[in-house]
Amino acid sequence: MPRKTKSKKTTAVLPVMHPDAAGVDIGATEIYVAVPSDRDPESVRSFQTFTEDLMALADWLLQCQIRTVAMESTGVYWIPLMQILEARGVEVFLVNARYAKNVPGRRTDVSDCQWLQYLHSVGLLRASFRPAAEVCAVRSPLRHRDGLVELASHHVQHMQKALDQMNLQLHHVISDLTGTTGLAILDSVLAGERDVNQLASLRDPRIRAAKETIAESLVGDYRPEHLFTLRQSLSLYRTYQKEITECESEIQRFLRQLETKVDPVAQPLPPAKDSVKKCKVIPPVRALALREEGYRVLGVDLTTIPGMSVLHVQAVVAEVGPDLSKFRSAAAFQLVDGPLSG
């Protein structure tokens, strides 16, 4: 009876596409770097995250003749090293950490930096989108502004809570507590005014609620502990509004530095649609200015697209910039897996 021969398992060897590739595992206080084993007897090294150590890391990579580096987008820890490496002429592949971990074949006893170096060398990693430096300069204060807006909204909620605790229903009869009428009434209340008719007389003519309804909503129990909370919350709200205004000025300063694709004076925009002229989120004058700025930078008026507001256009400019050539198709733009971060 013939013997059964066991089939030998064959392991496919992937071709090396990037021989001068390194892998970097980013941490808050320590960074591990792997280079090809033939470039240095100590092919894996660790560095601290102080600037001098990052400079030494870059020097070592250049000494090992590394031309491209793969690193995961861990928090914001990768930003300083990426900027230093790019300044030295090293191409950086910023990789979505989830994507790198999902590549099959990873062994638990292989360190992250070595695994990244291998995957990058055989061309299995895809770099996440990272806009130009001048676009990132716009994006940073824009995202900071979004954070300030969120913090300001928390203090509006604190004001509403203080009013509820005093059974003042002002925020239920006017649409915006931080509008002209709401702020005028709150300031008068905190100044000591308790005559509800006098407070209701501060009503802006554009408010739909009747003066009598506003007066009725201001009858309550003006307790000192809740007035204290209301005072501090209003003060903090105004502080954040001041910071938001400064942040918007900084955003506009960076936007003006972006290259002009279309001169709005030579090729003026057609009349804006009503959603821009009657914008409720920001003043109409500012909305029109943002529309024109987006048109200057992008070369097209994106507000003509249904559902695209001037703030959406501003976000497009800040997140991806005017150059969309890195996206091979509309689907690739829609499905970009990030990070649009940093």
C-alpha positions in Angstrom: 0.0 0.0 0.0 1.6 3.3 -1.0 2.4 5.7 1.7 0.6 9.0 2.0 2.9 11.9 1.6 2.3 15.0 3.7 1.9 18.2 1.7 4.4 20.8 2.7 3.0 24.2 3.6 4.5 27.0 1.5 4.7 30.6 2.8 4.3 33.3 0.3 7.1 35.9 0.4 5.9 39.3 -0.5 8.1 41.5 -2.6 9.7 44.5 -0.9 8.3 47.6 -2.5 9.9 50.2 -0.1 13.4 48.9 0.9 14.2 52.2 2.7 11.2 52.0 5.0 11.0 52.3 8.8 8.2 51.8 11.3 7.4 54.0 14.3 5.3 53.2 17.3 4.2 56.5 18.9 3.6 56.9 22.7 3.1 59.8 25.0 6.6 59.5 26.6 8.5 57.0 24.5 8.8 56.2 20.8 10.0 52.8 19.3 11.5 52.8 15.8 12.4 49.9 13.6 14.6 50.0 10.5 15.6 47.1 8.1 17.9 44.7 9.9 20.7 45.4 7.4 20.9 49.1 8.2 22.1 49.0 11.8 23.1 46.2 14.2 20.5 47.6 16.6 17.6 47.8 14.2 15.0 48.7 16.9 15.6 51.7 19.1 13.6 53.7 21.6 13.6 57.4 22.0 12.0 59.8 24.5 9.6 62.4 23.2 11.7 65.5 24.1 12.5 67.6 21.1 16.2 66.8 21.3 15.4 63.1 21.3 13.1 63.6 18.2 16.0 65.3 16.5 18.3 62.4 17.4 15.7 60.0 16.0 15.6 61.8 12.7 19.4 61.9 12.5 19.5 58.1 13.1 16.9 57.5 10.3 18.9 59.5 7.9 22.1 57.7 8.9 20.3 54.4 8.1 19.3 55.9 4.7 15.6 55.8 5.5 13.4 57.6 3.0 9.9 56.7 4.2 8.4 56.1 7.6 5.1 54.6 8.7 3.5 55.6 12.0 0.0 55.2 13.5 -2.1 58.3 14.1 -2.1 58.0 17.9 -3.8 61.0 19.5 -1.8 64.1 18.6 1.6 62.6 19.7 2.6 62.0 16.1 2.5 65.7 15.1 5.9 66.9 16.4 7.8 63.9 15.0 6.0 64.1 11.6 6.8 67.8 11.3 10.5 67.2 12.1 10.7 64.2 9.6 9.0 66.1 6.8 11.4 69.0 7.4 14.3 66.5 6.9 12.8 65.3 3.6 11.5 61.9 5.0 8.1 60.8 3.5 5.7 60.0 6.4 2.9 57.5 6.0 0.3 58.4 8.6 -1.7 55.2 9.1 -5.1 54.6 10.7 -4.3 52.5 13.7 -7.4 50.3 13.2 -6.5 49.6 9.6 -3.0 48.5 10.5 -4.3 46.2 13.2 -6.8 44.6 10.9 -4.1 43.4 8.4 -4.0 39.6 8.8 -0.9 37.7 9.8 0.2 39.8 12.8 2.0 37.9 15.5 1.6 38.8 19.1 5.4 38.6 19.7 6.2 41.1 17.1 6.5 44.7 18.4 4.3 47.3 16.8 7.2 49.2 15.2 8.6 46.1 13.5 5.2 45.1 12.2 4.6 48.6 10.8 8.1 48.5 9.2 7.3 45.2 7.5 3.9 46.2 6.3 5.2 49.4 4.9 8.1 47.8 3.2 5.9 45.4 1.3 3.4 48.1 0.4 0.4 46.9 2.6 -0.2 50.3 4.3 -2.3 53.1 3.0 -1.5 56.6 4.1 -4.3 58.7 5.6 -5.1 62.0 4.1 -3.1 65.0 5.5 -3.6 68.4 3.9 -0.9 71.0 3.3 0.6 72.9 6.2 -1.2 76.1 5.3 -4.5 74.3 5.4 -3.6 72.6 8.7 -3.0 76.2 10.0 -6.6 77.0 9.3 -7.9 73.7 10.7 -6.3 74.0 14.1 -8.1 77.3 15.2 -11.3 76.2 13.5 -11.4 73.0 15.6 -10.5 75.0 18.7 -13.4 77.3 17.9 -15.8 74.4 17.7 -14.6 73.3 21.2 -15.2 76.8 22.5 -18.7 76.9 21.1 -19.4 73.6 22.8 -18.1 74.9 26.1 -20.2 78.1 25.8 -23.3 76.0 25.2 -22.7 74.2 28.5 -23.0 77.6 30.3 -26.2 78.3 28.5 -27.5 75.1 29.9 -26.4 76.2 33.4 -28.3 79.5 32.9 -31.4 77.6 31.9 -31.0 75.3 34.9 -30.8 78.3 37.3 -33.9 79.8 35.7 -35.8 76.5 36.1 -34.8 76.3 39.8 -36.3 79.8 40.3 -39.3 78.8 38.2 -38.6 81.5 35.6 -39.8 80.3 32.2 -38.1 83.0 30.1 -36.2 80.4 28.0 -39.4 78.6 27.2 -41.2 81.7 25.7 -38.3 83.1 23.7 -36.3 81.0 21.2 -32.8 82.2 22.2 -31.9 83.0 25.7 -28.6 84.5 24.5 -30.2 86.8 22.0 -30.8 90.5 22.3 -33.9 90.2 24.5 -32.7 87.3 26.6 -29.4 88.9 27.5 -31.0 92.3 28.2 -33.5 90.7 30.6 -30.8 88.6 32.4 -28.6 91.6 32.8 -31.5 93.6 34.3 -32.4 90.7 36.6 -28.9 90.4 37.9 -28.8 94.2 38.4 -31.7 93.8 40.9 -34.8 94.6 38.8 -37.8 92.5 39.9 -40.7 94.4 38.2 -41.8 91.8 35.6 -43.4 94.5 33.4 -40.3 96.6 33.4 -38.3 93.5 32.5 -40.8 92.5 29.7 -40.4 96.0 28.2 -36.9 95.0 27.2 -38.5 92.7 24.6 -37.1 93.2 21.1 -39.9 93.9 18.5 -38.9 90.8 16.5 -39.8 88.5 19.4 -42.9 86.6 18.7 -44.0 86.2 22.3 -46.2 88.9 23.6 -45.0 91.3 26.3 -47.6 89.9 28.7 -46.4 86.4 28.1 -42.8 87.4 28.9 -43.9 89.2 32.0 -45.8 86.1 33.2 -42.7 83.9 32.6 -40.6 86.1 34.8 -42.7 85.6 38.0 -40.8 83.3 40.2 -38.7 82.8 43.3 -35.5 84.8 42.9 -33.3 83.0 45.3 -29.8 84.3 45.9 -28.0 80.9 45.4 -29.5 80.5 42.0 -28.9 84.1 41.0 -25.2 83.5 41.9 -25.1 80.5 39.6 -26.9 82.5 36.9 -24.4 85.4 37.2 -21.3 83.2 36.9 -22.8 81.2 34.0 -23.6 84.3 32.1 -20.1 85.7 32.8 -18.5 82.5 31.6 -20.7 82.5 28.5 -19.6 86.0 27.6 -16.0 85.1 28.2 -16.2 82.2 25.7 -18.0 84.4 23.2 -15.0 86.9 23.4 -12.6 84.0 22.8 -14.7 82.7 19.9 -14.5 86.1 18.3 -10.7 86.2 18.6 -10.5 82.7 17.3 -12.6 83.6 14.2 -10.3 86.6 13.5 -7.3 84.2 13.6 -9.2 81.8 11.2 -9.8 84.6 8.8 -6.1 85.6 9.0 -5.0 82.1 8.0 -7.7 81.9 5.3 -6.4 85.1 3.7 -3.0 83.4 3.3 -4.4 80.6 1.1 -3.8 80.8 -2.6 -6.5 82.6 -4.7 -8.1 80.4 -7.4 -10.7 83.0 -8.4 -10.7 86.7 -7.9 -14.2 87.6 -6.7 -13.7 91.2 -8.0 -12.9 90.1 -11.5 -15.4 87.2 -11.5 -18.1 88.3 -9.0 -20.5 85.8 -7.4 -24.1 85.7 -8.4 -26.7 86.8 -5.7 -26.6 84.5 -2.7 -29.5 82.2 -2.0 -31.9 83.0 0.9 -30.3 80.4 3.2 -27.1 82.5 3.1 -28.8 85.9 3.3 -31.0 84.8 6.2 -28.5 82.6 8.0 -29.6 82.1 11.6 -26.4 80.6 13.0 -24.1 83.5 12.2 -24.8 87.2 11.2 -25.8 87.5 7.5 -22.9 89.9 6.8 -20.4 87.4 8.1 -22.1 84.6 6.2 -21.8 86.5 2.9 -18.1 87.2 3.7 -17.5 83.5 4.3 -19.2 82.6 1.1 -16.9 84.9 -0.9 -13.8 83.6 0.9 -14.7 80.0 0.1 -15.3 81.0 -3.5 -11.9 82.7 -3.7 -10.0 79.7 -2.2 -11.9 76.8 -3.9 -12.7 78.4 -7.2 -16.4 77.4 -7.0 -19.4 78.4 -4.9 -20.2 75.3 -2.9 -23.2 77.0 -1.3 -25.1 76.3 -4.6 -25.2 72.6 -3.5 -28.4 71.8 -1.6 -27.7 71.5 2.1 -24.3 73.2 2.0 -24.1 76.2 4.3 -21.3 78.7 4.5 -20.0 76.9 7.7 -19.9 73.6 5.8 -17.9 75.3 3.1 -15.5 76.7 5.7 -15.1 73.2 7.2 -14.3 71.8 3.7 -11.6 74.4 3.2 -10.1 73.8 6.7 -10.3 70.0 6.6 -9.1 69.2 3.0 -8.1 72.5 1.4 -8.6 73.5 -2.2 -6.5 70.6 -3.7 -8.6 67.4 -4.0 -6.2 65.7 -6.4 -5.2 63.1 -3.8 -8.7 61.7 -4.0 -9.0 59.4 -7.0 -12.8 59.7 -7.0 -15.8 61.1 -5.2 -16.2 57.8 -3.5 -12.7 57.9 -2.2 -13.3 61.4 -0.9 -16.5 60.2 0.9 -14.9 57.1 2.4 -11.6 58.6 3.4 -10.7 56.8 6.7 -8.8 59.6 8.2 -7.3 60.9 10.2 -8.7 64.2 9.3 -7.1 65.1 12.6 -4.1 66.8 14.1 
